Amino acid sequence: MQYANPLVTLVCCLVITGCSPDDPATPSTTTSATPDVSWPMHGLNAGEARYSELTDINQESVSELAVAWSYELGSTRGVETTPIIIDGVMYATAPWSVVHAIDAATGKGLWQFDPDVPRQWGRWACCDVVNRGVALWQDRLVFGTLDGRLIALDKQTGRKLWEVQTTPRDKAYTITGAPRIANDKVIIGNGGAEYGVRGYVTAYDVKTGAQLWRFYTVPGDPSKPQEHPDLDIAVPTWTGEWWNAGGGGTAWDSMAFDPELNLIYIGVGNGSPWSRYERSPGGGDNLFLSSIIALDIETGRLRWYYQTTPGDNWDYTATQHILLTDLTINGEVRKVLLQAPKNGFLYTIDRVSGELLSATHYVNLNWASHVDIESGRPVELEDANYSEKLKKVMPGPTGGHNWQPMSYSQNTQLLYLPAHDTGLWYKNDDEFDYDPRTWNLGLKLDDEFETSSEADPPVFRGHLIAWDPIERKPRWQKRFTGHWNGGLLSTAGGLVFQGTADGHFTAYRDSDGEQLWQVSSTSGFFAPPVTYRSDGEQYIAIAAGIGGGGMFAPVEGAMINDYHNEGRIIAFKIGGKATMPVSKKRDMTLPELPQIPAGEDRIAQGKTLYNTYCIWCHGGGAVSSMLYPDLRYLSQEKHAIFKEIVIDGAFLGSGMPKFDDVMNAEDALAVQAFVLEQSVLLRQGLIPETR
Ligand code: HEC
């Protein structure tokens, strides 16, 4: 294990292998009595536990926690970054993969690097133009861009050192995840399963950017040789012509590294299309969809895998946070891996062998009764079989837990988990045809889907669970208004921190969930907080700015609905003297309606086009989340240039893609007629105002 910073080695040594506590704590650079403490890796250490040993901010002092500084990212889209902090500098990523270097004690901007992602690429991002952060190696930072590049920067100056394209540019691949660096290798995955791509992860040499190995997570066309032998066990688990739509299996977020075993654990995503009846019509488990794969870091070869959802049918990715720790189970210390994927079961797996130790449901679910421990397979229920009939399945596509990271506290031995109860109607589209220019779900969003959703609306309820991994049940829980809340941080100060979608940032006592401190913000939170010490003081920092894939569910009654979603980093310290920044107010007056040629046929045609190309961002029935404009409120002036916006890309610079490849002026007029119709219904009070 070769890391530049001795603290990195120390932290992962302490948390993963539990080495003796009197190992010398080598400070990074400072000579002061209280040395600087960094946040050097995505999950703080290679095992990604997100538990800090810092205690200056603790159960007694936390009531004095106040804003120390804030830094404007200049964005209005989702901010999912985990900042890296080293040598007194914070490195955070913003929407469109822009990197910001910030003085960690003062919040002063040092440099920015904008990789100039073409704004049209926003059309290939299922879940907003987010980025989860940079990785650090010696004097350099490495990060991925939305359009599939991997870039290394000099961390002092922000100067580019190398750049590689990790994905074919003619396919709808994206990178939103943070790379991980282990044994001088940068590992990066990608996203895009909704548009029909084939998932893979690649290792590059951190010094040069040269490609070292690549692991495809699903097999290619079986008439051709597979790229690596691990795929031979995957080929027989597929049927039909899955390779046309790529198959999916994109590894867009989670990884963790065990330096003793030299294994990198990677979470693999959902199938493409979602419906297995269309993707693999003859059945089959569809390896390695929705699996955790353990790869040898040197060769990229498979050591073991565990598939959480064989034959994924509901967008049940296993890309959720993978967390490594040691647990004493039946008197025996086991090196384990913990994961709570979207499917609603929390898995404890022996990370040496891949043996399933337990699987316990942590949210309400109706797709499976339980996981059979012997076979490791879930026992599916008829309630979730939507091949013939519309069914409401729990969890829904945002899952029981999404990308927002968990935290495992050494103080309490509890796992803190940002969970949600979700449920959605699913119905197979047996006329499904693959279209690489939009989402490919294999689901029918028809009138029956709409009326059922109105009569029995989708479920979105968020909670924070303090989970006892030995007893396999919650020790305490909190319930929230919004479902799409932030990742977690726990500390040796006996605290758990979480931001929520409704704009609160809260500290809880780790043992019983008692709320000890809270602030409110005009921008919601869903990023995970971090902590560090700089110039002798401990800071807690978090990015504000909601977004991502869960924002179609409104946060009813929350203050954030009245403000623009300004992205910023906010840092807190004991006795901080800065004020909480306030975002610009949103104008919600209904404009005058323009007259355009409508007619029922045109509106119906517009609805079909809208549901094919616009719904993914502007919301069902044009009732949008705050992230994208609610088109029912579109002004006369913008209605006058509707075609220019939609076909010619008039607002491309601010992230509204153009659709000239799939629509003409007549089509744009039809979509406009549908949007206007929705606006009229809103004025008549026939559809809700809620965003
Ligand atoms: C990938 C996400 C995405 C998709 C898909 C998308 N839009 Fe947009 N749209 C945006 C964003 C982001 C903006 C805001 C741009 C800005 O701030 O100026 C926007 C703005 C607009 C505006 C201007 C709104 C205003 O108040 O300024 C119109 C009109 C619009 N979109 C129509 C459409 C239509 C019609 C479709 C489908 C054909 C569509 N959009 C699909 C992201 C999207």
Residues whose N, C-alpha, C, O or C-beta is under 5 A from the ligand:
A	BS01	HEC	G122 R123 Y613 C614 C617 Y628 P629 I645 V646 F651 S654 G655 M656 P657 F659 V671
